[in-house]
């Protein structure tokens, strides 16, 4: 069976989806460098808040320099990415 069904979407919580192929990293927001990254992205207009008003639990970095905030744990998002990416 071919995997040409179109772009794969990654659920980052609360009905928000991103293209899985664009995600470069999924990191925890608690360190000072990640806080700075978040502030710098907001200043550049490259911050997307997908937390729906909840606490930020993970930060997704994309290949287009976009920083996405999610209220889902990094491990959960990574497992969704891995499970969705496996075939068979």
Long-range contacts (C-beta under 8 A, 24 or more apart in sequence): 3-87, 8-84, 8-85, 10-77, 10-80, 10-81, 10-84, 11-80, 12-50, 12-58, 12-60, 12-68, 12-70, 12-72, 12-77, 13-50, 13-51, 13-52, 13-70, 13-71, 13-72, 13-77, 14-50, 14-51, 14-52, 14-54, 14-71, 16-50, 16-52, 16-70, 18-60, 18-62, 18-68, 20-81, 20-84, 20-85, 22-62, 22-63, 22-64, 23-60, 23-61, 23-62, 23-81, 24-61, 24-62, 24-63, 25-60, 25-61, 26-58, 26-59, 26-60, 26-61, 26-74, 26-77, 26-78, 26-81, 27-58, 27-59, 27-61, 27-74, 28-57, 28-58, 28-59, 28-74, 29-56, 29-57, 29-58, 29-59, 29-69, 34-59, 37-67, 38-67, 38-69, 41-66, 41-67
